[in-house]
């Protein structure tokens, strides 16, 4: 069963348990997220998990063109598009479902005028030479994820035109890189499968991708009332 089938009733929380260092997204221990707060609201978990690596690449100006993905085709009757050319800074991908096919298009969007971006790059180069590197790529780009085709009955209810954005700066939402790392273990707890190194079946500690970063505690509760009681304490 996909988490997206029952996301509003899911009973899992993710908490910043150990802070080895303060990061861009999380500044303190004990910051807690409910499961429906860890992906762009309304977007399928599985689709976002697939989208993240390519979305990150787009954010950092990777050249994503290859002979196998220069063009993509969607039925004209559904989207008005036919053999549309895949542009630079754009990726098309499909959700993993075999029966209910949803196609998304990711696009890198510029936020700064060309001159301002060049001045920013010059300032970053100077800062790097005399101090240390800074990562402010989120000031330059947004990455949008838009539904362009739906076949079958999507359990998440996606429809053509739905649009989501990769979180690049909201500190009240789980770091997307951390989501990409801990998502398989969220699935395990959701299906009542114990994480191999965990002492208990309903919880696990999982590290973020940064080796000096954060250890999260993933906790599955018996019901939503129990979650509310813990949050009130």
ZINORTA-V89265 format. One record per helix or strand. SS is the DSSP state (alpha for helix, beta for strand). FROM is the first residue (numbers start at 1). TO is the last residue. If there is no record, write none. Layout:
{{SS/FROM/TO} {SS/FROM/TO}}
This chain:
{{alpha/3/9} {beta/12/19} {beta/32/34} {alpha/35/37} {alpha/45/59} {beta/71/71} {alpha/76/79} {beta/85/85} {beta/90/94} {beta/101/110} {alpha/114/130} {alpha/137/139} {beta/141/151} {beta/163/165} {alpha/176/190} {beta/203/207} {beta/214/220} {alpha/224/232}}
